[in-house]
Amino acid sequence: MKVRLDEDFEIEIDDKTLDNYELVEALAAVDKGKTGKLTDAVDILFGDAKPALFEHIKEKKGYVSTEEVKNSILQTFESLKGKKS
C-alpha cells in the first residue's frame, strides 16, 4: 500500500504489515511507556522503506528526529484508515 506522509514524500507499506501481531505488541508496549519498543514498531511498520523515511526526515530536520518518526507512524495509520478492513 502506498502511504503519503508529506506532499512530496510517499512510501510503500507491505500489505501484511497491518496484520502483524508483533506490530500490535510493539505499539502497545510503547503506549505503556516502554519507549525502547518504538524501534521494533518502526522496523515492522516501515520495513524496507525505513531508510528512505529516515533520509526524508534528515533532509527536513538535519537529523532523525524522534518526534518526526512518531508523527510518521501516526500519519501512516491515518493514511491507511479505511484502506484495509
Secondary structure, 3 states (H helix, E strand, C coil): CEEEEECCEEEECCHHHHHCHHHHHHHHHHHCCCHHHHHHHHHHHHHHHHHHHHHHHHHHHCCCCHHHHHHHHHHHHHHHCCCCC
